[in-house]
Amino acid sequence: MSTSTANGIAPANSNGDRLPIKMLNDRILVGHGDAEGERRSSGGILIPATAQVGKRLAWAEVVAAGPNVRNMEVGDRVLFNPEDRYEVEVGGTDYIILRERDIHAVAAERLEEGSTGLYL
């Protein structure tokens, strides 16, 4: 039995061995972004984490995807609502689990040029 994953994500079992993780259905595992911390505006102004911000979407990188995910791949950056999420800790690192339908946009070099007209 293999104890590693293609993405390097694997929780330890009671013996300390790493177990592989497979995302199911349309679930996506993304890295925990900096959506809740301090950030800077485009003009360089520091915005504290306690500032009241209404309905701000966040970007995160896809770490793993289930077999029924059609529009995203590992390494893509996705835009989602930070309030609609489930958090999980794997190997001491925090991740977010989302459904494909909860993703608002995908940013990746593999996408066709001109598909959205936006550049990140």
C-alpha beads as a LAMMPS data file, in Angstrom:
LAMMPS data file: protein, C-alpha beads

120 atoms
119 bonds

1 atom types
1 bond types

-500.0 500.0 xlo xhi
-500.0 500.0 ylo yhi
-500.0 500.0 zlo zhi

Masses

1 110.0

Atoms # bond

1 1 1 0.000 0.000 0.000
2 1 1 1.386 3.377 -0.982
3 1 1 1.649 5.952 1.805
4 1 1 2.104 9.062 -0.296
5 1 1 -0.180 11.111 -2.482
6 1 1 0.417 13.004 -5.683
7 1 1 -0.370 16.213 -3.820
8 1 1 1.666 15.443 -0.707
9 1 1 -1.443 15.548 1.494
10 1 1 -1.942 12.637 3.818
11 1 1 -3.083 12.463 7.436
12 1 1 -1.264 10.183 9.876
13 1 1 -3.065 7.182 11.333
14 1 1 -2.612 5.932 14.919
15 1 1 0.707 4.264 13.981
16 1 1 2.094 7.535 12.585
17 1 1 1.972 6.222 8.982
18 1 1 0.654 8.569 6.312
19 1 1 -2.652 7.620 4.670
20 1 1 -3.572 8.801 1.162
21 1 1 -6.591 11.077 0.686
22 1 1 -8.975 10.856 -2.266
23 1 1 -11.508 13.650 -2.723
24 1 1 -14.951 12.349 -3.664
25 1 1 -17.620 13.494 -6.120
26 1 1 -17.464 17.230 -6.888
27 1 1 -15.431 18.191 -3.799
28 1 1 -12.360 20.411 -4.034
29 1 1 -9.627 20.800 -1.399
30 1 1 -7.996 24.240 -1.450
31 1 1 -5.169 25.770 0.540
32 1 1 -6.250 28.069 3.347
33 1 1 -5.832 31.588 1.953
34 1 1 -5.106 34.828 3.775
35 1 1 -8.718 35.983 3.491
36 1 1 -9.099 36.578 7.234
37 1 1 -5.850 38.409 7.941
38 1 1 -4.518 41.863 7.249
39 1 1 -4.241 42.885 3.627
40 1 1 -3.100 45.861 1.573
41 1 1 -5.136 47.909 -0.857
42 1 1 -3.803 48.594 -4.353
43 1 1 -2.712 52.017 -3.056
44 1 1 -0.625 50.427 -0.284
45 1 1 -2.992 51.146 2.619
46 1 1 -2.935 48.425 5.296
47 1 1 -6.460 47.127 6.015
48 1 1 -6.646 45.384 9.419
49 1 1 -8.312 41.992 9.846
50 1 1 -10.944 43.598 12.096
51 1 1 -12.164 45.955 9.347
52 1 1 -15.792 45.395 8.387
53 1 1 -15.882 44.079 4.825
54 1 1 -19.145 42.996 3.239
55 1 1 -19.358 39.863 1.101
56 1 1 -15.741 39.771 -0.055
57 1 1 -14.750 36.729 -2.126
58 1 1 -11.351 35.053 -1.640
59 1 1 -8.794 33.312 -3.872
60 1 1 -7.168 29.983 -3.000
61 1 1 -5.165 27.292 -4.791
62 1 1 -6.666 23.878 -5.589
63 1 1 -4.714 21.148 -3.794
64 1 1 -6.909 18.145 -4.677
65 1 1 -10.090 17.552 -6.683
66 1 1 -12.682 14.783 -6.787
67 1 1 -13.308 12.665 -9.897
68 1 1 -16.487 14.555 -10.864
69 1 1 -14.863 18.013 -10.885
70 1 1 -14.948 19.184 -14.504
71 1 1 -13.587 22.730 -14.615
72 1 1 -10.664 22.765 -12.185
73 1 1 -7.322 21.023 -11.805
74 1 1 -4.731 20.851 -9.058
75 1 1 -2.733 24.092 -9.102
76 1 1 -5.565 26.299 -10.399
77 1 1 -6.593 29.356 -8.382
78 1 1 -10.293 29.564 -7.557
79 1 1 -12.554 32.362 -6.340
80 1 1 -15.069 31.458 -3.616
81 1 1 -17.139 32.921 -0.789
82 1 1 -15.211 32.388 2.482
83 1 1 -18.483 32.089 4.404
84 1 1 -19.579 28.986 2.419
85 1 1 -16.866 26.525 3.421
86 1 1 -15.828 23.610 5.578
87 1 1 -12.388 23.706 7.161
88 1 1 -10.240 20.659 7.863
89 1 1 -6.767 20.161 9.320
90 1 1 -4.542 17.583 7.642
91 1 1 -1.030 16.983 8.919
92 1 1 -1.037 20.257 10.859
93 1 1 -2.065 22.331 7.823
94 1 1 -5.501 23.944 7.425
95 1 1 -7.450 23.368 4.214
96 1 1 -10.922 24.272 2.940
97 1 1 -13.345 21.818 1.319
98 1 1 -15.686 23.254 -1.319
99 1 1 -18.129 21.922 -3.887
100 1 1 -17.528 22.745 -7.538
101 1 1 -20.803 24.697 -7.627
102 1 1 -19.481 27.012 -4.848
103 1 1 -16.636 28.241 -7.076
104 1 1 -17.255 31.582 -8.811
105 1 1 -14.185 31.717 -11.087
106 1 1 -11.040 29.797 -12.048
107 1 1 -7.664 31.306 -12.925
108 1 1 -5.122 29.090 -14.689
109 1 1 -2.580 29.403 -17.473
110 1 1 -4.183 26.423 -19.262
111 1 1 -7.419 28.360 -19.895
112 1 1 -8.014 29.750 -23.338
113 1 1 -6.735 33.275 -23.813
114 1 1 -9.627 35.699 -23.960
115 1 1 -12.065 33.355 -22.227
116 1 1 -12.867 35.980 -19.569
117 1 1 -10.911 39.076 -20.524
118 1 1 -9.464 39.217 -16.998
119 1 1 -5.842 38.779 -16.002
120 1 1 -4.465 38.111 -12.526

Bonds

1 1 1 2
2 1 2 3
3 1 3 4
4 1 4 5
5 1 5 6
6 1 6 7
7 1 7 8
8 1 8 9
9 1 9 10
10 1 10 11
11 1 11 12
12 1 12 13
13 1 13 14
14 1 14 15
15 1 15 16
16 1 16 17
17 1 17 18
18 1 18 19
19 1 19 20
20 1 20 21
21 1 21 22
22 1 22 23
23 1 23 24
24 1 24 25
25 1 25 26
26 1 26 27
27 1 27 28
28 1 28 29
29 1 29 30
30 1 30 31
31 1 31 32
32 1 32 33
33 1 33 34
34 1 34 35
35 1 35 36
36 1 36 37
37 1 37 38
38 1 38 39
39 1 39 40
40 1 40 41
41 1 41 42
42 1 42 43
43 1 43 44
44 1 44 45
45 1 45 46
46 1 46 47
47 1 47 48
48 1 48 49
49 1 49 50
50 1 50 51
51 1 51 52
52 1 52 53
53 1 53 54
54 1 54 55
55 1 55 56
56 1 56 57
57 1 57 58
58 1 58 59
59 1 59 60
60 1 60 61
61 1 61 62
62 1 62 63
63 1 63 64
64 1 64 65
65 1 65 66
66 1 66 67
67 1 67 68
68 1 68 69
69 1 69 70
70 1 70 71
71 1 71 72
72 1 72 73
73 1 73 74
74 1 74 75
75 1 75 76
76 1 76 77
77 1 77 78
78 1 78 79
79 1 79 80
80 1 80 81
81 1 81 82
82 1 82 83
83 1 83 84
84 1 84 85
85 1 85 86
86 1 86 87
87 1 87 88
88 1 88 89
89 1 89 90
90 1 90 91
91 1 91 92
92 1 92 93
93 1 93 94
94 1 94 95
95 1 95 96
96 1 96 97
97 1 97 98
98 1 98 99
99 1 99 100
100 1 100 101
101 1 101 102
102 1 102 103
103 1 103 104
104 1 104 105
105 1 105 106
106 1 106 107
107 1 107 108
108 1 108 109
109 1 109 110
110 1 110 111
111 1 111 112
112 1 112 113
113 1 113 114
114 1 114 115
115 1 115 116
116 1 116 117
117 1 117 118
118 1 118 119
119 1 119 120
